[in-house]
Amino acid sequence: MLLFVILILFFTSGLLLFHELIPWVTKLVGSWQKKRTEKMLPGLDQIWVEVPFKKLILMNILFPLILFGVGIFIAKNMLGGVIGFAIGLILPSLFIRYLERKRKKKFADQLVDALMMLSGALKAGLSLLQAMEVLVEEMPPPISQEFGLVIRENRVGVNLEESLIRLNKRMQIEELELMINSILVARTTGGDLTKIFSRLATTIRDTHKLKEHIKTLTLQGRIQGIVMSVLPIFFAWWVLTFNKEHFDIMFQSQTGRMLLFLAIILQIVGMYLIHRFSTIKF
């Protein structure tokens, strides 16, 4: 009887404590989600994607919960749910970074055509700002969006040099930085922008060709790295499919477990080193 009373008291106190903790936990999670969403907004603004703040918070809450349920459904255990929840937390940020990289690459690919267009407009007698207006009208996004923002900033009182510096900070592309520095130097010293833009276009075009050539030469190494990284995992899965007891001797002894742990660590280190050696950052 005494044990029954103690259990009731313990259960009641647990419910009361849980009831008191619910508002605090809800407030803590809500504050964390709000801060996380606020960090995402600059990235979305950079890629010109407009998402309401409340909808973004809702997405940050729903994504982990949905993938939590999917993980439990697929793995049939709580570990799958935890993994799905973790993926749901990082997936929106990874997707935004992917869109940023994709947009920057498209901008860099358009830069040569933009330089040739600016050079042609300057040769026709237009000013640099008028040449940028022609570029905005003739070229597709994202380069038209970014230079359109430069023009709008200039119209509200921001000088052209400051607008170009802001553009460089937003995009952070090496070729664009070279172009903007050339414009700033030419406007200070009085250089011929038409010749500068033509030479820049040739230089950037040759640089792109060189980068593509390097990627082609390192393609075989990257493919070999992927194959060598996946091969041990595929081999273990294949063996376990035919004989589930094949690795039991490794799990049952201390030495075997240590060797398996060491093999996993070395596999991760090998995958990292292969990735580093076969990837050339420009």
C-alpha positions in Angstrom: 0.0 0.0 0.0 2.8 2.4 0.9 4.6 1.6 -2.4 1.3 2.4 -4.2 1.0 5.8 -2.5 4.7 6.6 -3.2 4.2 5.7 -6.9 1.1 8.0 -7.1 2.9 10.8 -5.4 5.9 10.4 -7.7 3.6 10.3 -10.8 1.7 13.4 -9.6 4.8 15.4 -8.9 6.2 14.3 -12.3 3.1 15.6 -14.0 3.2 18.9 -12.1 6.9 19.4 -13.0 6.2 18.5 -16.6 3.3 21.0 -16.6 5.6 23.7 -15.2 8.3 22.9 -17.7 6.1 23.0 -20.8 5.9 26.9 -21.1 9.7 27.2 -20.4 10.6 24.5 -23.0 8.1 26.0 -25.6 9.6 29.5 -25.0 13.2 28.2 -25.3 12.5 26.3 -28.5 10.5 29.2 -30.0 13.4 31.6 -29.2 15.9 29.2 -30.8 13.8 28.8 -33.9 13.4 32.6 -34.2 17.2 33.2 -34.0 17.8 30.4 -36.5 15.3 31.9 -38.9 16.7 35.3 -38.6 20.1 33.9 -39.6 18.5 32.4 -42.7 16.9 35.6 -43.9 20.1 37.3 -45.1 20.9 34.3 -47.2 17.4 34.3 -48.7 17.7 38.0 -49.4 21.0 37.4 -51.2 19.4 35.0 -53.6 16.4 37.2 -54.1 13.9 34.7 -52.5 11.1 36.3 -50.5 9.7 34.1 -47.8 7.5 35.6 -45.0 9.2 35.4 -41.6 6.3 33.4 -40.0 6.3 30.9 -42.9 10.0 30.4 -42.5 9.6 29.7 -38.8 6.9 27.2 -39.6 9.1 25.5 -42.2 11.9 25.2 -39.6 9.6 23.5 -37.2 7.8 21.2 -39.7 10.9 20.0 -41.5 12.5 18.3 -38.4 9.1 16.9 -37.3 8.3 15.4 -40.7 11.7 13.8 -41.1 11.5 12.6 -37.5 8.4 10.6 -38.5 9.9 9.5 -41.8 13.1 8.3 -39.9 11.0 6.2 -37.5 8.9 4.8 -40.3 11.9 3.7 -42.3 14.2 2.5 -39.5 11.5 1.2 -37.2 13.3 2.6 -34.2 13.9 5.9 -32.3 17.5 6.2 -33.7 16.1 6.7 -37.2 13.8 9.4 -35.9 16.7 11.2 -34.2 18.7 11.0 -37.4 15.8 12.3 -39.4 15.2 15.1 -36.9 18.9 16.2 -37.2 18.7 16.1 -41.0 15.6 18.2 -40.8 17.4 20.8 -38.7 20.3 21.3 -41.1 18.5 20.7 -44.4 17.0 24.3 -44.9 20.5 25.9 -44.2 22.2 23.5 -46.6 19.5 24.2 -49.3 20.0 28.0 -49.0 23.8 27.6 -49.3 23.3 25.4 -52.4 21.1 28.1 -53.9 23.7 30.8 -53.1 26.5 28.8 -54.7 24.4 28.1 -57.8 23.5 31.8 -58.1 27.1 32.9 -57.7 28.2 30.5 -60.4 25.6 31.7 -62.8 26.6 35.3 -62.1 30.3 34.5 -62.7 29.3 32.8 -66.0 27.5 35.9 -67.1 30.3 38.3 -66.2 32.2 37.9 -69.5 29.1 38.8 -71.6 28.4 41.7 -69.2 31.9 43.1 -69.6 31.6 42.9 -73.4 28.2 44.7 -73.3 29.5 47.4 -71.0 32.5 47.9 -73.3 30.3 48.2 -76.3 28.0 50.7 -74.6 30.9 52.8 -73.5 32.3 52.8 -77.1 28.9 54.0 -78.2 29.3 57.1 -76.0 27.2 56.2 -73.0 28.4 56.8 -69.4 29.2 53.9 -67.1 25.9 54.3 -65.3 23.9 54.3 -68.6 25.9 51.3 -69.8 24.8 49.5 -66.6 21.2 50.4 -67.3 21.6 48.8 -70.8 23.1 45.7 -69.1 20.1 45.5 -66.7 17.6 45.7 -69.6 19.4 43.2 -71.9 20.7 40.5 -69.6 18.8 37.9 -67.5 19.0 37.4 -63.7 21.0 37.2 -61.5 23.4 39.8 -63.0 20.6 42.1 -64.0 19.2 42.0 -60.5 22.5 42.9 -58.9 23.4 45.7 -61.2 19.8 46.9 -61.1 20.2 47.2 -57.3 23.4 49.3 -57.9 21.5 51.6 -60.1 18.6 52.0 -57.6 21.1 52.7 -54.8 22.7 55.4 -57.0 19.3 57.0 -57.7 18.6 57.4 -53.9 21.9 59.1 -53.2 24.5 56.4 -52.8 27.6 57.1 -54.9 28.5 54.6 -57.6 31.8 53.6 -55.9 30.0 52.7 -52.7 27.3 50.7 -54.5 30.0 48.7 -56.4 31.8 48.0 -53.1 28.5 46.7 -51.6 28.0 44.5 -54.7 31.4 43.0 -54.2 30.6 42.3 -50.5 27.3 40.6 -51.4 28.6 38.3 -54.2 32.3 37.7 -53.1 33.4 36.5 -56.5 37.1 36.8 -57.5 36.4 37.9 -61.1 33.8 40.5 -59.9 36.3 41.9 -57.4 38.8 42.3 -60.2 36.3 44.1 -62.3 35.2 46.5 -59.5 38.7 47.3 -58.5 39.5 48.1 -62.1 36.5 50.4 -62.3 37.5 52.2 -59.0 41.1 52.6 -60.1 40.1 53.8 -63.6 37.6 56.4 -62.2 40.4 57.7 -59.9 43.2 57.8 -62.4 41.2 58.4 -65.6 41.9 55.1 -67.4 40.1 53.9 -70.5 37.3 51.6 -69.3 36.5 50.2 -72.7 40.0 48.7 -73.1 40.0 47.6 -69.5 36.7 45.7 -69.9 37.9 44.1 -73.1 41.1 42.8 -71.5 39.2 41.7 -68.3 36.7 39.7 -70.5 39.6 38.0 -72.2 41.4 37.3 -68.9 38.3 35.9 -67.2 37.4 33.8 -70.3 40.9 32.2 -70.3 40.7 31.7 -66.5 37.4 29.8 -66.9 38.9 27.6 -69.6 41.9 26.8 -67.4 39.6 25.9 -64.5 37.5 23.6 -66.7 40.7 22.0 -67.9 41.9 21.4 -64.3 38.5 19.9 -63.4 38.7 17.5 -66.3 42.2 16.4 -65.4 41.2 15.7 -61.8 37.9 14.0 -62.7 39.5 10.5 -62.7 41.0 11.1 -59.2 37.6 12.2 -57.8 35.8 9.2 -59.3 38.5 6.9 -57.9 38.1 8.6 -54.5 34.3 8.0 -54.5 34.7 4.4 -55.5 37.4 3.7 -52.9 35.3 5.4 -50.2 32.1 3.5 -51.0 33.7 0.1 -51.6 34.3 -1.0 -48.0 30.7 0.0 -47.0 29.3 -1.9 -50.0 31.5 -4.9 -49.2 30.3 -5.1 -45.6 26.7 -4.8 -46.7 27.2 -7.5 -49.3 28.8 -10.0 -46.9 26.1 -9.4 -44.2 23.4 -10.0 -46.8 24.6 -13.6 -47.4 26.0 -14.3 -43.9 24.8 -12.2 -41.0 27.1 -14.0 -38.6 30.3 -13.3 -40.6 31.5 -10.5 -38.3 30.3 -12.1 -35.0 33.9 -13.1 -34.1 34.8 -9.4 -34.4 32.0 -8.2 -32.2 32.5 -10.9 -29.5 36.1 -10.1 -28.6 37.7 -6.9 -27.3 40.4 -7.0 -30.0 37.9 -7.4 -32.8 35.8 -4.5 -31.6 38.9 -2.3 -31.4 40.0 -3.4 -34.9 36.5 -2.5 -36.2 36.6 0.9 -34.5 40.0 1.5 -35.9 38.9 0.5 -39.4 35.9 2.9 -39.2 38.2 5.8 -38.1 40.8 5.0 -40.8 38.0 4.8 -43.4 36.7 8.3 -42.4 40.3 9.7 -42.5 40.9 8.1 -45.9 37.7 9.5 -47.3 38.7 13.0 -46.0 42.2 12.8 -47.4 41.0 11.5 -50.8 38.5 14.3 -51.0 41.2 16.9 -50.1 43.8 15.6 -52.5 41.4 15.3 -55.5 39.7 18.7 -54.9 41.4 21.9 -56.1 40.0 25.1 -54.8 40.3 28.1 -57.1 
